[in-house]
């Protein structure tokens, strides 16, 4: 049986994890994301931008196979 996480351990785990590292792909330019106003000037990702980035990833998921055919 899996050990359950208490709210305190969840908070500790997320406090040490880098939320940006979970969303950004390897080699992705943070400077470009700042210029596109997806990241804030100080490199943070707000909730609206997080949703926008997920939409972009979803769109790329469908477009990449089509671009590979061309």
Jmol script that loads the backbone (N, CA, C; Angstrom):
load data "model"
ATOM      1  N   UNK A   1       0.834  -1.175   0.000  1.00  0.00           N
ATOM      2  CA  UNK A   1       0.000   0.000   0.000  1.00  0.00           C
ATOM      3  C   UNK A   1       0.885   1.245   0.000  1.00  0.00           C
ATOM      4  N   UNK A   2       0.514   2.239  -0.808  1.00  0.00           N
ATOM      5  CA  UNK A   2       1.281   3.469  -0.896  1.00  0.00           C
ATOM      6  C   UNK A   2       1.114   4.300   0.368  1.00  0.00           C
ATOM      7  N   UNK A   3       2.191   4.911   0.824  1.00  0.00           N
ATOM      8  CA  UNK A   3       2.026   5.820   1.957  1.00  0.00           C
ATOM      9  C   UNK A   3       1.313   7.084   1.480  1.00  0.00           C
ATOM     10  N   UNK A   4       0.338   7.531   2.239  1.00  0.00           N
ATOM     11  CA  UNK A   4      -0.401   8.726   1.833  1.00  0.00           C
ATOM     12  C   UNK A   4       0.375   9.967   2.245  1.00  0.00           C
ATOM     13  N   UNK A   5       0.235  10.988   1.437  1.00  0.00           N
ATOM     14  CA  UNK A   5       0.896  12.250   1.733  1.00  0.00           C
ATOM     15  C   UNK A   5      -0.038  13.117   2.556  1.00  0.00           C
ATOM     16  N   UNK A   6       0.456  13.629   3.616  1.00  0.00           N
ATOM     17  CA  UNK A   6      -0.334  14.562   4.408  1.00  0.00           C
ATOM     18  C   UNK A   6      -0.181  15.948   3.799  1.00  0.00           C
ATOM     19  N   UNK A   7      -1.091  16.869   4.093  1.00  0.00           N
ATOM     20  CA  UNK A   7      -0.954  18.214   3.523  1.00  0.00           C
ATOM     21  C   UNK A   7       0.400  18.850   3.815  1.00  0.00           C
ATOM     22  N   UNK A   8       0.973  18.580   4.972  1.00  0.00           N
ATOM     23  CA  UNK A   8       2.283  19.143   5.304  1.00  0.00           C
ATOM     24  C   UNK A   8       3.387  18.628   4.408  1.00  0.00           C
ATOM     25  N   UNK A   9       3.372  17.332   4.082  1.00  0.00           N
ATOM     26  CA  UNK A   9       4.424  16.780   3.221  1.00  0.00           C
ATOM     27  C   UNK A   9       4.236  17.234   1.784  1.00  0.00           C
ATOM     28  N   UNK A  10       3.003  17.437   1.359  1.00  0.00           N
ATOM     29  CA  UNK A  10       2.776  17.970   0.018  1.00  0.00           C
ATOM     30  C   UNK A  10       3.351  19.367  -0.095  1.00  0.00           C
ATOM     31  N   UNK A  11       3.114  20.180   0.908  1.00  0.00           N
ATOM     32  CA  UNK A  11       3.624  21.550   0.890  1.00  0.00           C
ATOM     33  C   UNK A  11       5.149  21.555   0.886  1.00  0.00           C
ATOM     34  N   UNK A  12       5.770  20.660   1.663  1.00  0.00           N
ATOM     35  CA  UNK A  12       7.227  20.587   1.679  1.00  0.00           C
ATOM     36  C   UNK A  12       7.753  20.163   0.320  1.00  0.00           C
ATOM     37  N   UNK A  13       7.124  19.174  -0.282  1.00  0.00           N
ATOM     38  CA  UNK A  13       7.583  18.672  -1.574  1.00  0.00           C
ATOM     39  C   UNK A  13       7.489  19.759  -2.633  1.00  0.00           C
ATOM     40  N   UNK A  14       6.361  20.484  -2.695  1.00  0.00           N
ATOM     41  CA  UNK A  14       6.194  21.504  -3.712  1.00  0.00           C
ATOM     42  C   UNK A  14       7.043  22.740  -3.425  1.00  0.00           C
ATOM     43  N   UNK A  15       7.379  22.982  -2.165  1.00  0.00           N
ATOM     44  CA  UNK A  15       8.207  24.136  -1.835  1.00  0.00           C
ATOM     45  C   UNK A  15       9.622  23.963  -2.365  1.00  0.00           C
ATOM     46  N   UNK A  16      10.116  22.737  -2.407  1.00  0.00           N
ATOM     47  CA  UNK A  16      11.478  22.496  -2.868  1.00  0.00           C
ATOM     48  C   UNK A  16      11.548  22.245  -4.373  1.00  0.00           C
ATOM     49  N   UNK A  17      10.467  21.841  -4.989  1.00  0.00           N
ATOM     50  CA  UNK A  17      10.464  21.565  -6.421  1.00  0.00           C
ATOM     51  C   UNK A  17      10.341  22.875  -7.191  1.00  0.00           C
ATOM     52  N   UNK A  18      11.035  22.962  -8.320  1.00  0.00           N
ATOM     53  CA  UNK A  18      10.951  24.141  -9.169  1.00  0.00           C
ATOM     54  C   UNK A  18       9.754  23.984 -10.093  1.00  0.00           C
ATOM     55  N   UNK A  19       8.701  24.793  -9.934  1.00  0.00           N
ATOM     56  CA  UNK A  19       7.512  24.632 -10.765  1.00  0.00           C
ATOM     57  C   UNK A  19       7.786  24.888 -12.240  1.00  0.00           C
ATOM     58  N   UNK A  20       8.752  25.755 -12.546  1.00  0.00           N
ATOM     59  CA  UNK A  20       9.094  26.001 -13.942  1.00  0.00           C
ATOM     60  C   UNK A  20       9.735  24.784 -14.585  1.00  0.00           C
ATOM     61  N   UNK A  21      10.575  24.099 -13.841  1.00  0.00           N
ATOM     62  CA  UNK A  21      11.268  22.929 -14.381  1.00  0.00           C
ATOM     63  C   UNK A  21      10.285  21.837 -14.773  1.00  0.00           C
ATOM     64  N   UNK A  22       9.156  21.773 -14.094  1.00  0.00           N
ATOM     65  CA  UNK A  22       8.154  20.755 -14.408  1.00  0.00           C
ATOM     66  C   UNK A  22       7.462  21.045 -15.730  1.00  0.00           C
ATOM     67  N   UNK A  23       7.352  22.335 -16.120  1.00  0.00           N
ATOM     68  CA  UNK A  23       6.603  22.699 -17.318  1.00  0.00           C
ATOM     69  C   UNK A  23       7.466  22.942 -18.545  1.00  0.00           C
ATOM     70  N   UNK A  24       8.677  23.434 -18.351  1.00  0.00           N
ATOM     71  CA  UNK A  24       9.512  23.767 -19.498  1.00  0.00           C
ATOM     72  C   UNK A  24      10.179  22.531 -20.069  1.00  0.00           C
ATOM     73  N   UNK A  25      10.284  22.523 -21.372  1.00  0.00           N
ATOM     74  CA  UNK A  25      10.953  21.416 -22.053  1.00  0.00           C
ATOM     75  C   UNK A  25      12.462  21.650 -22.047  1.00  0.00           C
ATOM     76  N   UNK A  26      13.241  20.579 -22.166  1.00  0.00           N
ATOM     77  CA  UNK A  26      14.702  20.750 -22.197  1.00  0.00           C
ATOM     78  C   UNK A  26      15.122  21.642 -23.364  1.00  0.00           C
ATOM     79  N   UNK A  27      15.984  22.579 -23.089  1.00  0.00           N
ATOM     80  CA  UNK A  27      16.479  23.482 -24.117  1.00  0.00           C
ATOM     81  C   UNK A  27      15.557  24.644 -24.432  1.00  0.00           C
ATOM     82  N   UNK A  28      14.438  24.746 -23.746  1.00  0.00           N
ATOM     83  CA  UNK A  28      13.489  25.818 -24.014  1.00  0.00           C
ATOM     84  C   UNK A  28      14.044  27.135 -23.477  1.00  0.00           C
ATOM     85  N   UNK A  29      13.946  28.175 -24.268  1.00  0.00           N
ATOM     86  CA  UNK A  29      14.522  29.465 -23.920  1.00  0.00           C
ATOM     87  C   UNK A  29      13.604  30.251 -22.990  1.00  0.00           C
ATOM     88  N   UNK A  30      14.082  30.503 -21.787  1.00  0.00           N
ATOM     89  CA  UNK A  30      13.290  31.318 -20.863  1.00  0.00           C
ATOM     90  C   UNK A  30      13.255  32.772 -21.325  1.00  0.00           C
ATOM     91  N   UNK A  31      14.315  33.224 -22.002  1.00  0.00           N
ATOM     92  CA  UNK A  31      14.330  34.598 -22.516  1.00  0.00           C
ATOM     93  C   UNK A  31      13.254  34.785 -23.582  1.00  0.00           C
ATOM     94  N   UNK A  32      13.069  33.793 -24.447  1.00  0.00           N
ATOM     95  CA  UNK A  32      12.010  33.873 -25.454  1.00  0.00           C
ATOM     96  C   UNK A  32      10.638  33.903 -24.787  1.00  0.00           C
ATOM     97  N   UNK A  33      10.446  33.078 -23.769  1.00  0.00           N
ATOM     98  CA  UNK A  33       9.163  33.063 -23.067  1.00  0.00           C
ATOM     99  C   UNK A  33       8.901  34.391 -22.362  1.00  0.00           C
ATOM    100  N   UNK A  34       9.949  35.058 -21.907  1.00  0.00           N
ATOM    101  CA  UNK A  34       9.779  36.390 -21.316  1.00  0.00           C
ATOM    102  C   UNK A  34       9.367  37.394 -22.388  1.00  0.00           C
ATOM    103  N   UNK A  35       9.999  37.322 -23.558  1.00  0.00           N
ATOM    104  CA  UNK A  35       9.658  38.238 -24.650  1.00  0.00           C
ATOM    105  C   UNK A  35       8.230  38.019 -25.148  1.00  0.00           C
ATOM    106  N   UNK A  36       7.757  36.790 -25.071  1.00  0.00           N
ATOM    107  CA  UNK A  36       6.382  36.476 -25.474  1.00  0.00           C
ATOM    108  C   UNK A  36       5.380  36.741 -24.353  1.00  0.00           C
ATOM    109  N   UNK A  37       5.871  37.247 -23.226  1.00  0.00           N
ATOM    110  CA  UNK A  37       5.052  37.567 -22.047  1.00  0.00           C
ATOM    111  C   UNK A  37       4.357  36.346 -21.472  1.00  0.00           C
ATOM    112  N   UNK A  38       4.986  35.189 -21.613  1.00  0.00           N
ATOM    113  CA  UNK A  38       4.502  33.985 -20.938  1.00  0.00           C
ATOM    114  C   UNK A  38       5.132  33.925 -19.554  1.00  0.00           C
ATOM    115  N   UNK A  39       6.406  34.269 -19.461  1.00  0.00           N
ATOM    116  CA  UNK A  39       7.064  34.405 -18.157  1.00  0.00           C
ATOM    117  C   UNK A  39       7.098  35.880 -17.789  1.00  0.00           C
ATOM    118  N   UNK A  40       7.015  36.168 -16.497  1.00  0.00           N
ATOM    119  CA  UNK A  40       7.136  37.549 -16.046  1.00  0.00           C
ATOM    120  C   UNK A  40       8.588  37.999 -16.180  1.00  0.00           C
ATOM    121  N   UNK A  41       8.833  39.274 -15.964  1.00  0.00           N
ATOM    122  CA  UNK A  41      10.202  39.809 -16.079  1.00  0.00           C
ATOM    123  C   UNK A  41      11.183  39.122 -15.150  1.00  0.00           C
ATOM    124  N   UNK A  42      10.672  38.696 -13.986  1.00  0.00           N
ATOM    125  CA  UNK A  42      11.562  38.017 -13.036  1.00  0.00           C
ATOM    126  C   UNK A  42      11.570  36.506 -13.222  1.00  0.00           C
ATOM    127  N   UNK A  43      10.998  36.022 -14.326  1.00  0.00           N
ATOM    128  CA  UNK A  43      11.077  34.601 -14.659  1.00  0.00           C
ATOM    129  C   UNK A  43      10.029  33.727 -14.010  1.00  0.00           C
ATOM    130  N   UNK A  44       8.974  34.327 -13.481  1.00  0.00           N
ATOM    131  CA  UNK A  44       7.906  33.552 -12.836  1.00  0.00           C
ATOM    132  C   UNK A  44       6.815  33.237 -13.853  1.00  0.00           C
ATOM    133  N   UNK A  45       5.996  32.263 -13.512  1.00  0.00           N
ATOM    134  CA  UNK A  45       4.905  31.833 -14.383  1.00  0.00           C
ATOM    135  C   UNK A  45       3.606  31.963 -13.601  1.00  0.00           C
ATOM    136  N   UNK A  46       2.736  32.909 -14.004  1.00  0.00           N
ATOM    137  CA  UNK A  46       1.471  33.044 -13.294  1.00  0.00           C
ATOM    138  C   UNK A  46       0.454  32.034 -13.840  1.00  0.00           C
ATOM    139  N   UNK A  47      -0.686  31.952 -13.208  1.00  0.00           N
ATOM    140  CA  UNK A  47      -1.658  30.909 -13.545  1.00  0.00           C
ATOM    141  C   UNK A  47      -2.187  31.049 -14.973  1.00  0.00           C
ATOM    142  N   UNK A  48      -2.473  32.270 -15.420  1.00  0.00           N
ATOM    143  CA  UNK A  48      -2.955  32.468 -16.787  1.00  0.00           C
ATOM    144  C   UNK A  48      -1.903  32.041 -17.807  1.00  0.00           C
ATOM    145  N   UNK A  49      -0.662  32.401 -17.546  1.00  0.00           N
ATOM    146  CA  UNK A  49       0.420  32.028 -18.460  1.00  0.00           C
ATOM    147  C   UNK A  49       0.664  30.530 -18.453  1.00  0.00           C
ATOM    148  N   UNK A  50       0.467  29.895 -17.308  1.00  0.00           N
ATOM    149  CA  UNK A  50       0.614  28.441 -17.220  1.00  0.00           C
ATOM    150  C   UNK A  50      -0.403  27.755 -18.147  1.00  0.00           C
ATOM    151  N   UNK A  51      -1.637  28.245 -18.119  1.00  0.00           N
ATOM    152  CA  UNK A  51      -2.670  27.682 -19.006  1.00  0.00           C
ATOM    153  C   UNK A  51      -2.333  27.942 -20.468  1.00  0.00           C
ATOM    154  N   UNK A  52      -1.844  29.147 -20.767  1.00  0.00           N
ATOM    155  CA  UNK A  52      -1.479  29.492 -22.143  1.00  0.00           C
ATOM    156  C   UNK A  52      -0.351  28.588 -22.640  1.00  0.00           C
ATOM    157  N   UNK A  53       0.642  28.335 -21.807  1.00  0.00           N
ATOM    158  CA  UNK A  53       1.752  27.469 -22.193  1.00  0.00           C
ATOM    159  C   UNK A  53       1.262  26.052 -22.457  1.00  0.00           C
ATOM    160  N   UNK A  54       0.333  25.565 -21.647  1.00  0.00           N
ATOM    161  CA  UNK A  54      -0.231  24.233 -21.873  1.00  0.00           C
ATOM    162  C   UNK A  54      -1.002  24.184 -23.184  1.00  0.00           C
ATOM    163  N   UNK A  55      -1.699  25.275 -23.535  1.00  0.00           N
ATOM    164  CA  UNK A  55      -2.409  25.336 -24.813  1.00  0.00           C
ATOM    165  C   UNK A  55      -1.426  25.281 -25.976  1.00  0.00           C
ATOM    166  N   UNK A  56      -0.319  25.987 -25.846  1.00  0.00           N
ATOM    167  CA  UNK A  56       0.701  25.989 -26.900  1.00  0.00           C
ATOM    168  C   UNK A  56       1.283  24.589 -27.069  1.00  0.00           C
ATOM    169  N   UNK A  57       1.584  23.910 -25.952  1.00  0.00           N
ATOM    170  CA  UNK A  57       2.098  22.541 -26.027  1.00  0.00           C
ATOM    171  C   UNK A  57       1.090  21.617 -26.698  1.00  0.00           C
ATOM    172  N   UNK A  58      -0.189  21.800 -26.375  1.00  0.00           N
ATOM    173  CA  UNK A  58      -1.236  20.961 -26.958  1.00  0.00           C
ATOM    174  C   UNK A  58      -1.311  21.191 -28.469  1.00  0.00           C
ATOM    175  N   UNK A  59      -1.235  22.444 -28.893  1.00  0.00           N
ATOM    176  CA  UNK A  59      -1.252  22.765 -30.315  1.00  0.00           C
ATOM    177  C   UNK A  59      -0.036  22.164 -31.019  1.00  0.00           C
ATOM    178  N   UNK A  60       1.131  22.286 -30.411  1.00  0.00           N
ATOM    179  CA  UNK A  60       2.356  21.722 -31.000  1.00  0.00           C
ATOM    180  C   UNK A  60       2.265  20.210 -31.136  1.00  0.00           C
ATOM    181  N   UNK A  61       1.587  19.580 -30.186  1.00  0.00           N
ATOM    182  CA  UNK A  61       1.408  18.127 -30.225  1.00  0.00           C
ATOM    183  C   UNK A  61       0.710  17.707 -31.521  1.00  0.00           C
ATOM    184  N   UNK A  62      -0.231  18.511 -32.001  1.00  0.00           N
ATOM    185  CA  UNK A  62      -0.952  18.190 -33.227  1.00  0.00           C
ATOM    186  C   UNK A  62      -0.222  18.662 -34.479  1.00  0.00           C
ATOM    187  N   UNK A  63       0.525  19.741 -34.382  1.00  0.00           N
ATOM    188  CA  UNK A  63       1.182  20.313 -35.560  1.00  0.00           C
ATOM    189  C   UNK A  63       2.482  19.594 -35.914  1.00  0.00           C
ATOM    190  N   UNK A  64       3.227  19.120 -34.927  1.00  0.00           N
ATOM    191  CA  UNK A  64       4.534  18.503 -35.182  1.00  0.00           C
ATOM    192  C   UNK A  64       4.480  17.351 -36.186  1.00  0.00           C
ATOM    193  N   UNK A  65       3.522  16.419 -36.099  1.00  0.00           N
ATOM    194  CA  UNK A  65       3.485  15.350 -37.106  1.00  0.00           C
ATOM    195  C   UNK A  65       3.235  15.876 -38.522  1.00  0.00           C
ATOM    196  N   UNK A  66       2.437  16.932 -38.634  1.00  0.00           N
ATOM    197  CA  UNK A  66       2.174  17.510 -39.950  1.00  0.00           C
ATOM    198  C   UNK A  66       3.421  18.177 -40.516  1.00  0.00           C
ATOM    199  N   UNK A  67       4.174  18.834 -39.665  1.00  0.00           N
ATOM    200  CA  UNK A  67       5.410  19.470 -40.120  1.00  0.00           C
ATOM    201  C   UNK A  67       6.459  18.440 -40.513  1.00  0.00           C
ATOM    202  N   UNK A  68       6.467  17.305 -39.843  1.00  0.00           N
ATOM    203  CA  UNK A  68       7.411  16.242 -40.188  1.00  0.00           C
ATOM    204  C   UNK A  68       7.128  15.671 -41.573  1.00  0.00           C
ATOM    205  N   UNK A  69       5.861  15.698 -41.996  1.00  0.00           N
ATOM    206  CA  UNK A  69       5.494  15.182 -43.318  1.00  0.00           C
ATOM    207  C   UNK A  69       5.948  16.105 -44.436  1.00  0.00           C
ATOM    208  N   UNK A  70       6.069  17.383 -44.143  1.00  0.00           N
ATOM    209  CA  UNK A  70       6.390  18.381 -45.176  1.00  0.00           C
ATOM    210  C   UNK A  70       7.834  18.364 -45.538  1.00  0.00           C
TER     211      UNK A  70
END
end "model"
wireframe off; spacefill off
backbone 0.3
color backbone group
